Amino acid sequence: MAEAEAGLEDGDALGKVRHRIADHSKRVVQTKEILSKQAAQTKEILSKQAAQTKEILSKQAAQTKEILSKQAVKIAKQAEEHERILFKVTHFLGVLGFGAFCYILGARPQDVPYVYCFFYVTFVPLRWIYYRYKKWHYYLLDFCYYANTIFIVMLLFFPKNEKLFMVCFSFAEGPLAWALIVWRNSLVFSSLDKLVSVLIHLLPGIVFFTIRWWNPETFAAMHPEGRAARVFWPYVEDKSYLWMWLFVVPLIAYTLWQILYFLIVDVLRRQRFLRDPDVMTSYRELSKKAQKANNIWWQLSGMLGDQNRPIMYNLLQAVFTVATMALAVPIFMSYKMHVIFQIFKVSATVWNGGSFILDVMPRQAALREKKKLEMKPVVQEVGQPLPDLPDNHSKSCESSGT
């Protein structure tokens, strides 16, 4: 009897446990259903919010793109208009200035040195400022600026010094004059930079031509008392004296400049050039152009190997200087040869200027038009829906090579 009662109690307890387990299972299922519904609702809310955020970002991106595109087009148009105005103004002033100089050359040749001095002290400092911004200021260490500085000192402080005049004459009608021809300087009135480059090399020769043959202030020296009239100044009869001051002394002065240039560029500022390849010097520019064209200068400079190209460049420059200084001697002695040489220099720069206007400027204009056409599709696409942001990001990463 007792065993039967114990069995019944155990059965009731087991039933209660089973009932509790069943109730717990129902509650678990109910909780799972509730959580599932909440998760679905949360997912739906997040999806809607993501879609709204994506739409907002897409609209903002389209608006930003539209604003930037309009600003880019506006800036490009303004830059083009400013460039055209500057082109016209520079051409206008360049032609008038050159015409005025030609008038002074014929009417008052004695004033030509003062015109040259005014030009040099005005435009060379401005060029330094512009070149400093472009990282081209080491060009002003070139021989032409060294020589022009000596010209200014001679004209302003020692205008009657015959020996210094002969040294300056050798510089002006030697390396500077032939640089116009060898390096194809172009007389382009619409380009202030090209115009200044030409005048720095051309004006000194004209100045010393007028002083030697045309300047009325030197006429007194042509008629010394007790001697026959001279036809030019300075008057030199001794050939050794002639070669000393037209060739030997100028060559010594050139060597001094070469040493100073080497110390400044290749020693004192060497690390500056190694750190910044954008800083330009004459050697860097000429070597890049020669390498691109693969011309005779590039081949000659590589005769001792690529590592010795700077040495070969300096050697070739020295040979060029010696040869052109030697050619200045017969020019100094002959009025007719000097006149022909002046005409030749001006003709060469005018010819090169015509080639630049007809050949180079059309290519530059075509390049600008190409850039404008490339900008038009960007403007036309404004307002269209952008692709998905992940695609844009992956495209930008692909184009950047990452």
C-alpha positions in Angstrom: 0.0 0.0 0.0 2.8 2.3 0.9 4.7 1.5 -2.2 1.6 2.2 -4.3 1.2 5.6 -2.7 4.9 6.4 -3.3 4.6 5.4 -7.0 1.6 7.7 -7.4 3.5 10.6 -5.8 6.4 10.0 -8.1 4.1 10.0 -11.1 2.5 13.2 -10.1 5.9 14.8 -9.6 7.1 13.6 -13.0 3.9 15.0 -14.6 4.4 18.3 -13.0 8.0 18.4 -14.3 6.8 17.6 -17.8 4.1 20.2 -17.5 6.7 22.8 -16.4 9.0 21.8 -19.3 6.1 22.1 -21.7 5.2 25.6 -20.4 8.9 26.7 -20.5 9.1 25.4 -24.1 6.0 27.4 -25.1 7.4 30.5 -23.5 10.8 30.0 -25.3 8.9 29.6 -28.6 6.9 32.7 -27.8 10.0 34.7 -26.9 11.8 33.5 -30.1 8.8 34.6 -32.1 8.8 38.0 -30.4 12.6 38.4 -30.9 12.3 37.3 -34.5 9.5 39.9 -35.1 11.6 42.6 -33.4 14.7 41.7 -35.4 12.6 41.8 -38.6 11.2 45.2 -37.6 14.7 46.5 -36.7 16.1 45.2 -40.0 13.3 46.9 -41.9 13.9 50.1 -40.0 17.6 50.0 -40.6 17.1 49.2 -44.3 14.8 52.2 -44.7 17.2 54.4 -42.8 20.2 53.1 -44.9 18.2 53.7 -48.1 17.3 57.2 -46.9 20.9 58.0 -45.9 22.1 56.7 -49.2 19.6 58.8 -51.1 20.6 61.9 -49.1 24.3 61.3 -49.6 23.7 60.7 -53.3 21.8 64.0 -53.6 24.5 65.8 -51.6 27.2 64.3 -53.8 25.4 65.3 -56.9 24.9 68.8 -55.6 28.6 69.0 -54.6 29.6 67.7 -58.0 27.4 70.2 -59.8 28.8 73.1 -57.7 32.4 72.0 -58.3 31.8 71.5 -62.0 30.3 74.9 -62.4 33.1 76.5 -60.4 35.7 74.6 -62.5 34.2 75.8 -65.7 33.9 79.3 -64.4 37.5 79.4 -63.3 38.7 77.9 -66.6 36.8 80.6 -68.5 38.1 83.4 -66.3 41.7 82.1 -66.7 41.3 81.8 -70.4 39.9 85.4 -70.6 42.7 86.7 -68.4 45.3 84.9 -70.5 43.9 86.5 -73.7 43.9 89.9 -72.2 47.5 89.5 -70.9 48.4 88.1 -74.4 47.0 91.2 -76.1 48.5 93.7 -73.6 51.9 92.1 -73.7 51.9 92.0 -77.5 50.8 95.6 -77.7 53.4 96.9 -75.2 56.1 94.7 -76.7 55.5 96.0 -80.3 55.3 99.6 -79.1 58.4 99.2 -76.9 60.5 97.6 -79.7 59.4 100.3 -82.1 60.3 103.0 -79.6 63.7 101.4 -79.2 64.3 101.3 -82.9 63.5 105.0 -83.1 65.9 105.8 -80.3 68.5 103.7 -82.0 68.3 105.8 -85.1 67.6 109.3 -83.6 69.7 109.2 -80.4 72.1 106.3 -80.4 73.9 107.8 -77.4 70.8 107.1 -75.3 70.7 103.4 -76.1 72.9 102.4 -73.1 70.5 104.2 -70.7 67.5 102.4 -72.3 69.4 99.1 -71.8 70.2 100.0 -68.1 66.6 100.9 -67.4 65.4 97.6 -69.0 67.9 95.5 -67.0 67.3 97.0 -63.5 63.5 96.9 -64.1 62.9 93.5 -65.6 65.6 91.3 -64.1 64.4 91.8 -60.5 60.9 91.1 -61.6 62.1 87.9 -63.4 63.9 86.8 -60.2 60.6 87.1 -58.3 58.7 85.1 -60.9 61.5 82.5 -61.2 61.7 82.2 -57.5 58.0 81.2 -57.4 58.6 78.7 -60.3 61.8 77.3 -58.7 63.7 78.6 -61.7 65.8 81.2 -59.8 69.1 79.4 -60.3 68.9 80.4 -64.0 70.0 83.9 -62.8 73.4 82.4 -61.9 74.0 81.7 -65.6 76.8 83.5 -67.5 74.4 85.8 -69.3 73.4 87.5 -66.1 77.0 87.6 -64.8 78.0 89.3 -68.0 75.0 91.7 -68.0 75.9 92.8 -64.5 79.4 93.6 -65.7 77.9 95.6 -68.5 75.8 97.7 -66.1 78.9 98.4 -64.0 80.9 99.5 -67.0 78.2 101.7 -68.5 77.2 103.5 -65.3 80.6 103.8 -63.6 83.4 103.3 -66.2 82.0 104.4 -69.6 85.3 105.7 -70.9 87.4 102.7 -69.9 88.6 101.2 -73.1 89.9 97.9 -71.7 86.7 97.1 -69.8 84.7 98.1 -72.9 86.7 95.5 -74.9 86.0 92.8 -72.3 82.3 93.6 -72.4 82.3 93.7 -76.2 83.7 90.2 -76.2 81.0 88.9 -73.9 78.2 90.7 -75.7 79.2 89.7 -79.3 80.6 86.4 -78.3 78.8 83.9 -76.0 75.7 86.0 -75.5 75.1 86.8 -79.1 75.7 83.2 -80.4 73.4 81.8 -77.6 70.5 83.5 -79.4 71.2 81.4 -82.5 72.4 78.1 -81.0 69.6 77.9 -78.4 67.0 79.2 -80.8 65.7 82.2 -78.7 62.4 83.4 -80.1 61.3 87.1 -80.4 57.6 86.7 -79.5 56.0 90.0 -78.4 53.1 88.3 -76.7 55.4 86.4 -74.3 57.1 88.5 -71.7 59.4 85.7 -70.6 60.6 85.1 -74.2 60.9 88.8 -74.9 63.1 89.4 -71.8 65.2 86.3 -72.6 65.9 87.7 -76.1 66.6 91.2 -75.0 69.1 90.1 -72.3 71.2 88.5 -75.1 70.4 90.9 -77.9 70.5 94.4 -76.3 74.2 94.3 -75.1 75.5 93.7 -78.6 73.4 96.6 -79.9 74.6 98.9 -77.0 78.3 98.2 -77.7 77.7 98.5 -81.4 76.4 102.1 -81.0 79.1 103.0 -78.5 81.8 101.8 -80.9 80.5 103.1 -84.2 77.7 105.6 -83.7 77.9 107.3 -80.3 78.6 111.1 -80.7 80.1 111.3 -77.2 83.1 109.2 -78.4 83.7 111.4 -81.5 86.2 113.5 -79.5 88.3 110.5 -78.9 88.3 109.9 -82.7 90.2 113.2 -83.3 93.1 113.5 -80.9 95.4 116.4 -81.3 98.3 115.8 -83.7 96.8 112.6 -85.2 94.7 111.7 -88.1 91.0 111.2 -87.5 89.8 107.9 -86.3 86.7 106.2 -87.5 85.8 104.2 -84.4 86.4 104.0 -80.7 88.4 102.5 -79.1 91.2 102.6 -81.7 93.5 99.6 -81.4 96.5 98.9 -83.6 98.5 96.4 -81.6 97.3 92.9 -82.3 98.7 91.5 -79.0 96.8 94.2 -77.1 93.7 93.4 -79.2 93.8 89.7 -78.4 94.7 90.3 -74.8 91.5 92.4 -74.0 89.1 90.7 -76.5 90.1 87.1 -75.8 92.5 86.4 -72.9 91.1 88.6 -70.2 87.4 87.8 -71.1 88.3 84.1 -70.9 89.8 84.6 -67.5 86.7 86.4 -66.4 84.6 83.5 -67.8 86.7 81.0 -65.9 86.1 82.9 -62.7 82.4 82.7 -63.3 82.6 79.0 -64.0 84.4 78.4 -60.7 81.9 80.5 -58.7 79.0 78.7 -60.5 80.5 75.3 -59.6 80.9 76.2 -56.0 77.4 77.5 -55.6 75.4 75.0 -57.6 77.5 71.8 -57.4 78.9 72.2 -53.8 77.0 74.6 -51.6 73.5 73.9 -53.0 74.0 70.3 -54.1 71.8 68.8 -51.4 69.0 71.2 -52.3 68.9 69.9 -55.8 69.0 66.3 -54.7 66.0 66.9 -52.4 63.9 68.8 -54.9 64.0 67.7 -58.6 61.6 70.5 -59.5 64.3 73.1 -58.9 65.7 73.9 -62.3 69.1 74.9 -63.6 70.3 75.4 -67.1 72.0 72.0 -67.1 68.8 70.2 -65.9 66.6 71.9 -68.6 69.1 71.4 -71.5 69.7 67.8 -70.5 66.0 67.0 -70.4 65.4 68.6 -73.8 68.4 67.0 -75.3 67.5 63.6 -73.9 63.9 63.9 -75.2 65.1 65.0 -78.7 68.1 62.6 -78.5 70.1 65.2 -80.5 73.8 65.8 -81.0 74.2 67.6 -77.6 72.9 64.6 -75.7 75.2 62.3 -77.6 78.2 64.5 -77.1 77.5 65.0 -73.4 77.4 61.2 -73.0 80.8 60.5 -74.4 82.3 59.9 -71.0 79.2 58.1 -69.6 76.0 59.2 -68.0 77.7 59.9 -64.6 80.1 62.4 -66.3 77.5 64.3 -68.3 77.8 67.5 -66.1 81.5 67.5 -66.7 81.0 67.1 -70.5 78.3 69.9 -70.4 80.8 72.3 -68.8 83.5 71.3 -71.2 81.2 71.8 -74.2 80.2 75.2 -72.8 83.8 76.2 -72.4 84.5 75.2 -76.0 81.5 77.2 -77.2 82.7 80.2 -75.2 86.3 80.1 -76.5 85.1 79.8 -80.1 82.6 82.6 -79.9 85.0 84.9 -78.1 87.5 84.3 -80.9 84.8 85.2 -83.5 84.2 88.5 -81.6 87.7 89.7 -82.6 87.1 90.2 -86.4 83.7 91.6 -85.6 85.3 94.2 -83.4 87.6 95.3 -86.2 85.1 95.5 -89.1 82.1 97.8 -89.2 80.5 96.0 -92.1 80.9 92.6 -90.4 79.4 94.1 -87.2 76.4 95.5 -89.1 75.8 92.1 -90.9 76.1 90.3 -87.5 73.5 92.6 -85.9 71.1 91.9 -88.8 71.8 88.2 -88.6 71.0 88.1 -84.8 67.8 90.0 -85.2 66.7 87.9 -88.2 67.4 84.7 -86.3 65.3 85.7 -83.3 62.4 86.9 -85.6 62.6 83.7 -87.6 62.5 81.6 -84.4 59.6 83.7 -83.2 57.6 83.1 -86.3 58.3 79.3 -86.0 57.0 79.5 -82.4 53.9 81.4 -83.4 53.1 79.1 -86.3 54.2 75.7 -84.9 54.1 75.8 -81.1 51.2 78.1 -80.3 48.7 76.1 -82.4 49.6 73.0 -80.5 49.2 74.8 -77.2 45.8 76.0 -78.4 44.8 72.5 -79.4 45.8 71.2 -76.0 43.7 73.8 -74.3 40.7 72.9 -76.5 41.2 69.2 -75.7 41.1 70.0 -71.9 37.9 72.0 -72.4 36.3 69.1 -74.2 37.3 66.7 -71.4 35.6 69.0 -68.9 32.2 69.1 -70.9 31.2 65.5 -70.1 31.7 66.2 -66.4 29.2 69.1 -66.7 26.7 67.1 -68.7 26.6 64.3 -66.2 25.6 66.6 -63.4 22.1 65.7 -62.0 22.3 62.0 -63.0 22.2 59.5 -60.1 25.5 58.4 -58.9 26.4 54.7 -58.8 26.6 52.8 -55.5 29.1 54.3 -53.1 31.1 51.0 -52.8 31.5 50.9 -56.6 32.8 54.5 -56.6 35.2 53.7 -53.8 36.5 50.6 -55.5 36.9 52.5 -58.8 38.9 55.3 -57.1 41.1 52.7 -55.4 41.7 50.9 -58.7 42.6 54.1 -60.5 45.0 55.1 -57.8 46.7 51.7 -58.0 46.0 50.7 -54.4 
